[in-house]
Amino acid sequence: MTVCFGEILLRLSPPGSLRVAQADSFDAVYGGAETNVALALSGFGDPASVVTRLPDSEIGRACLGTVRRWGADTSRILTGGGRMGIYFLEKGASLRPSKVIYDRRDSAFALSAPEMYDWEKILSGADAFFFTGITPALSDALPGIVSDALDVCKKRGIPVWCDVNYRSALWSAESAGAVMRSLVRGIDTLIVNEEHAALLFGIAGEGEDPDARFSSMARQLCSEYGIRRIALTFRLSESSEINTVSGALWDGGEMIRSRSYRVPIVDRVGGGDAFSAGLIHGTLHGWDARRTLEFAAAANALKHSVHGDFLVATEEEVDRLASSDGTVRMIR
């Protein structure tokens, strides 16, 4: 069981590529980085549990039903006061990038208090714990709540996964760096890009070659913070409709790079979350580093073809893409 801790949001998007200012209606889905990972894992056939706090309201119950529908465990989800956090997604087109507008202040999750979470009980039977840098950004109390969870993971030997996911709209680089440098010490796997490694951790890779820079950055992070593995995704944007994506993994001795995918984009939100889920899936199943990375990179690429926040795909479908020659044929 992978336990994923973070906020679920109601996502509202204008139809097609309309801007918010042009919209007369909005398409609604639920999602959030940590829940996206849990639901992708569920699709792969892995048990996953979402830990969050939702408002005790019809919207909160609708969200709960969505998580149940896609197979994740909801028994650890709390309900209470506050509101449903919202984000508006303006999908990009041509040279206009996608844009996110947050409306999540005083959400039920942001009003979380340490005494609400019995981590000894929540983490009972857990094989992995996943969080992102979004969660501790949401209130003064949440860094301590995450730290409490990590203390129990350390005591029980539960591997911890963290995607840094720095969001400048939520907190400053100074605040994020101070908190994240404390939280990631000794974790199993950190997912971070070069920009955020330099901005939050003060670590920059060396060399002109991208692979050499990543290896240098990874070695420094692992050495200074006692982290076992570093992973990241690469993205080259031709336009808002076409990107090329790939991934890399450094496991303490060797840096490996996945194949690249040139992807026309249906919905790019959640690609990194699908990548994280792929890494967790391969690791929990005892796959070697190469197979795990290629599965994660394929999951990331495949998510770009799926509407909504999270990847809807089976292990077989991701494996088919990872082992394909790039051609797409109808399955019948």
SEMI-331092 format. One record per residue (C-alpha): z negated, x, y; residue in one letter. Coordinates in steps of 0.25 Angstrom, whole numbers, always signed. Layout:
REM residues N
[[Z; X; Y]; "a"]
...
//
This chain:
REM residues 332
[[+0; +0; +0]; "m"]
[[+4; +5; +14]; "t"]
[[-5; +0; +25]; "v"]
[[+2; -1; +38]; "c"]
[[-6; -3; +51]; "f"]
[[+0; -8; +64]; "g"]
[[+4; -19; +73]; "e"]
[[+14; -30; +69]; "i"]
[[+22; -35; +81]; "l"]
[[+31; -47; +84]; "l"]
[[+45; -41; +87]; "r"]
[[+54; -49; +97]; "l"]
[[+68; -45; +99]; "s"]
[[+79; -52; +107]; "p"]
[[+91; -56; +98]; "p"]
[[+101; -45; +95]; "g"]
[[+101; -34; +106]; "s"]
[[+97; -43; +118]; "l"]
[[+87; -37; +127]; "r"]
[[+73; -44; +129]; "v"]
[[+77; -48; +143]; "a"]
[[+89; -56; +137]; "q"]
[[+82; -62; +126]; "a"]
[[+80; -78; +124]; "d"]
[[+74; -76; +110]; "s"]
[[+68; -65; +102]; "f"]
[[+69; -62; +87]; "d"]
[[+55; -60; +81]; "a"]
[[+50; -51; +70]; "v"]
[[+37; -44; +66]; "y"]
[[+35; -29; +64]; "g"]
[[+28; -16; +68]; "g"]
[[+29; -2; +63]; "a"]
[[+18; -2; +53]; "e"]
[[+21; -16; +48]; "t"]
[[+36; -12; +47]; "n"]
[[+32; -1; +38]; "v"]
[[+24; -10; +29]; "a"]
[[+35; -20; +28]; "l"]
[[+45; -10; +25]; "a"]
[[+36; -4; +14]; "l"]
[[+35; -18; +8]; "s"]
[[+50; -19; +7]; "g"]
[[+50; -6; -1]; "f"]
[[+40; -13; -10]; "g"]
[[+28; -5; -6]; "d"]
[[+15; -12; -3]; "p"]
[[+11; -12; +12]; "a"]
[[+1; -18; +21]; "s"]
[[+1; -21; +36]; "v"]
[[-12; -19; +43]; "v"]
[[-12; -25; +57]; "t"]
[[-18; -36; +66]; "r"]
[[-10; -49; +69]; "l"]
[[-14; -61; +78]; "p"]
[[-20; -73; +72]; "d"]
[[-8; -82; +76]; "s"]
[[+5; -88; +71]; "e"]
[[+12; -75; +76]; "i"]
[[+3; -66; +68]; "g"]
[[+4; -75; +56]; "r"]
[[+19; -75; +57]; "a"]
[[+19; -59; +57]; "c"]
[[+9; -59; +45]; "l"]
[[+19; -67; +38]; "g"]
[[+30; -58; +41]; "t"]
[[+23; -46; +35]; "v"]
[[+19; -54; +23]; "r"]
[[+34; -58; +21]; "r"]
[[+39; -44; +20]; "w"]
[[+28; -40; +10]; "g"]
[[+17; -32; +17]; "a"]
[[+3; -34; +14]; "d"]
[[-4; -42; +26]; "t"]
[[-18; -43; +20]; "s"]
[[-23; -32; +30]; "r"]
[[-17; -39; +43]; "i"]
[[-28; -44; +52]; "l"]
[[-27; -55; +62]; "t"]
[[-34; -58; +75]; "g"]
[[-33; -59; +90]; "g"]
[[-22; -54; +99]; "g"]
[[-7; -57; +99]; "r"]
[[+5; -52; +91]; "m"]
[[+11; -40; +97]; "g"]
[[+26; -41; +101]; "i"]
[[+37; -31; +103]; "y"]
[[+50; -35; +109]; "f"]
[[+62; -27; +103]; "l"]
[[+75; -26; +111]; "e"]
[[+86; -21; +102]; "k"]
[[+94; -10; +108]; "g"]
[[+110; -10; +108]; "a"]
[[+120; +0; +111]; "s"]
[[+113; +10; +121]; "l"]
[[+101; +1; +124]; "r"]
[[+89; +5; +115]; "p"]
[[+80; -5; +108]; "s"]
[[+67; -8; +116]; "k"]
[[+53; -12; +112]; "v"]
[[+44; -20; +121]; "i"]
[[+30; -22; +117]; "y"]
[[+21; -34; +119]; "d"]
[[+9; -31; +110]; "r"]
[[-3; -29; +119]; "r"]
[[-16; -36; +113]; "d"]
[[-9; -39; +100]; "s"]
[[-18; -42; +88]; "a"]
[[-16; -28; +82]; "f"]
[[-19; -21; +96]; "a"]
[[-32; -28; +96]; "l"]
[[-36; -22; +83]; "s"]
[[-50; -16; +82]; "a"]
[[-55; -6; +72]; "p"]
[[-65; -15; +65]; "e"]
[[-53; -24; +61]; "m"]
[[-47; -14; +51]; "y"]
[[-55; -11; +38]; "d"]
[[-47; +1; +34]; "w"]
[[-54; +3; +22]; "e"]
[[-50; -10; +17]; "k"]
[[-36; -10; +23]; "i"]
[[-32; +3; +17]; "l"]
[[-38; +0; +3]; "s"]
[[-26; +3; -7]; "g"]
[[-17; +9; +4]; "a"]
[[-7; +20; +0]; "d"]
[[-3; +23; +14]; "a"]
[[-6; +19; +29]; "f"]
[[+4; +18; +40]; "f"]
[[+2; +17; +55]; "f"]
[[+10; +21; +67]; "t"]
[[+7; +26; +81]; "g"]
[[+10; +12; +86]; "i"]
[[-3; +7; +80]; "t"]
[[-13; +16; +88]; "p"]
[[-6; +13; +101]; "a"]
[[-9; -1; +101]; "l"]
[[-24; -1; +106]; "s"]
[[-35; +8; +108]; "d"]
[[-42; +4; +95]; "a"]
[[-30; +6; +86]; "l"]
[[-30; +21; +85]; "p"]
[[-44; +20; +79]; "g"]
[[-40; +9; +70]; "i"]
[[-29; +18; +64]; "v"]
[[-38; +30; +63]; "s"]
[[-48; +21; +55]; "d"]
[[-37; +18; +45]; "a"]
[[-33; +33; +44]; "l"]
[[-47; +37; +41]; "d"]
[[-47; +27; +29]; "v"]
[[-33; +33; +25]; "c"]
[[-38; +47; +25]; "k"]
[[-51; +43; +17]; "k"]
[[-43; +36; +7]; "r"]
[[-31; +46; +6]; "g"]
[[-21; +35; +11]; "i"]
[[-8; +42; +17]; "p"]
[[-6; +38; +31]; "v"]
[[+8; +37; +38]; "w"]
[[+10; +36; +53]; "c"]
[[+23; +34; +61]; "d"]
[[+20; +39; +75]; "v"]
[[+28; +28; +82]; "n"]
[[+24; +32; +96]; "y"]
[[+27; +20; +106]; "r"]
[[+26; +24; +120]; "s"]
[[+25; +10; +124]; "a"]
[[+12; +9; +117]; "l"]
[[+5; +22; +121]; "w"]
[[+7; +35; +128]; "s"]
[[+10; +48; +121]; "a"]
[[-3; +54; +124]; "e"]
[[-11; +42; +118]; "s"]
[[-2; +41; +106]; "a"]
[[-3; +56; +104]; "g"]
[[-18; +57; +104]; "a"]
[[-19; +45; +95]; "v"]
[[-8; +49; +85]; "m"]
[[-13; +63; +84]; "r"]
[[-26; +58; +78]; "s"]
[[-20; +48; +69]; "l"]
[[-10; +56; +62]; "v"]
[[-19; +67; +57]; "r"]
[[-18; +69; +42]; "g"]
[[-9; +57; +40]; "i"]
[[+2; +58; +28]; "d"]
[[+15; +55; +36]; "t"]
[[+18; +55; +51]; "l"]
[[+31; +49; +56]; "i"]
[[+35; +54; +70]; "v"]
[[+47; +58; +78]; "n"]
[[+48; +71; +86]; "e"]
[[+46; +65; +99]; "e"]
[[+33; +58; +95]; "h"]
[[+28; +71; +88]; "a"]
[[+29; +79; +101]; "a"]
[[+24; +67; +110]; "l"]
[[+12; +63; +102]; "l"]
[[+9; +76; +94]; "f"]
[[+14; +87; +103]; "g"]
[[+22; +92; +91]; "i"]
[[+37; +96; +93]; "a"]
[[+46; +101; +82]; "g"]
[[+53; +114; +84]; "e"]
[[+68; +118; +83]; "g"]
[[+81; +112; +87]; "e"]
[[+84; +106; +73]; "d"]
[[+78; +92; +72]; "p"]
[[+74; +94; +57]; "d"]
[[+67; +107; +62]; "a"]
[[+60; +100; +73]; "r"]
[[+55; +89; +64]; "f"]
[[+50; +99; +54]; "s"]
[[+43; +107; +64]; "s"]
[[+36; +94; +70]; "m"]
[[+32; +89; +57]; "a"]
[[+26; +103; +53]; "r"]
[[+18; +103; +65]; "q"]
[[+13; +88; +64]; "l"]
[[+9; +90; +50]; "c"]
[[+2; +103; +53]; "s"]
[[-6; +98; +65]; "e"]
[[-9; +84; +60]; "y"]
[[-10; +86; +45]; "g"]
[[+1; +76; +42]; "i"]
[[+8; +77; +29]; "r"]
[[+22; +72; +32]; "r"]
[[+30; +69; +45]; "i"]
[[+42; +60; +45]; "a"]
[[+51; +55; +56]; "l"]
[[+64; +47; +59]; "t"]
[[+76; +51; +67]; "f"]
[[+85; +42; +75]; "r"]
[[+98; +45; +82]; "l"]
[[+102; +33; +91]; "s"]
[[+117; +31; +93]; "e"]
[[+114; +18; +99]; "s"]
[[+104; +6; +98]; "s"]
[[+113; +1; +86]; "e"]
[[+115; +14; +78]; "i"]
[[+105; +25; +75]; "n"]
[[+104; +36; +65]; "t"]
[[+91; +37; +58]; "v"]
[[+84; +47; +48]; "s"]
[[+71; +53; +44]; "g"]
[[+64; +65; +41]; "a"]
[[+51; +69; +33]; "l"]
[[+42; +82; +34]; "w"]
[[+32; +83; +22]; "d"]
[[+26; +96; +25]; "g"]
[[+36; +105; +20]; "g"]
[[+50; +100; +22]; "e"]
[[+57; +91; +32]; "m"]
[[+67; +81; +26]; "i"]
[[+77; +73; +33]; "r"]
[[+83; +60; +29]; "s"]
[[+98; +55; +29]; "r"]
[[+102; +49; +42]; "s"]
[[+106; +34; +44]; "y"]
[[+115; +29; +55]; "r"]
[[+111; +15; +56]; "v"]
[[+116; +3; +65]; "p"]
[[+104; -4; +69]; "i"]
[[+100; -18; +67]; "v"]
[[+85; -16; +70]; "d"]
[[+79; -2; +72]; "r"]
[[+64; -6; +73]; "v"]
[[+56; -1; +61]; "g"]
[[+66; +10; +56]; "g"]
[[+54; +20; +57]; "g"]
[[+45; +10; +50]; "d"]
[[+55; +9; +39]; "a"]
[[+55; +24; +38]; "f"]
[[+40; +25; +38]; "s"]
[[+40; +15; +27]; "a"]
[[+50; +22; +19]; "g"]
[[+42; +35; +20]; "l"]
[[+29; +28; +15]; "i"]
[[+37; +21; +4]; "h"]
[[+43; +34; -2]; "g"]
[[+30; +41; -1]; "t"]
[[+22; +30; -8]; "l"]
[[+32; +30; -19]; "h"]
[[+31; +45; -21]; "g"]
[[+46; +49; -17]; "w"]
[[+49; +63; -12]; "d"]
[[+51; +66; +3]; "a"]
[[+66; +65; +3]; "r"]
[[+67; +51; -4]; "r"]
[[+56; +46; +5]; "t"]
[[+62; +50; +18]; "l"]
[[+76; +45; +14]; "e"]
[[+70; +32; +10]; "f"]
[[+63; +31; +23]; "a"]
[[+75; +35; +31]; "a"]
[[+83; +24; +24]; "a"]
[[+72; +14; +27]; "a"]
[[+73; +18; +42]; "n"]
[[+88; +16; +42]; "a"]
[[+88; +3; +34]; "l"]
[[+78; -3; +44]; "k"]
[[+88; -2; +55]; "h"]
[[+96; -13; +48]; "s"]
[[+85; -23; +47]; "v"]
[[+81; -33; +58]; "h"]
[[+66; -33; +61]; "g"]
[[+55; -22; +62]; "d"]
[[+54; -18; +47]; "f"]
[[+63; -14; +36]; "l"]
[[+66; -24; +26]; "v"]
[[+71; -17; +14]; "a"]
[[+68; -13; +0]; "t"]
[[+66; +1; -6]; "e"]
[[+79; -1; -13]; "e"]
[[+87; -4; -1]; "e"]
[[+81; +8; +7]; "v"]
[[+84; +17; -5]; "d"]
[[+98; +12; -6]; "r"]
[[+101; +16; +9]; "l"]
[[+94; +30; +7]; "a"]
[[+103; +33; -5]; "s"]
[[+116; +27; +0]; "s"]
[[+128; +34; +6]; "d"]
[[+127; +26; +19]; "g"]
[[+137; +15; +14]; "t"]
[[+132; +1; +15]; "v"]
[[+137; -9; +4]; "r"]
[[+133; -23; +2]; "m"]
[[+123; -25; -9]; "i"]
[[+127; -36; -19]; "r"]
//
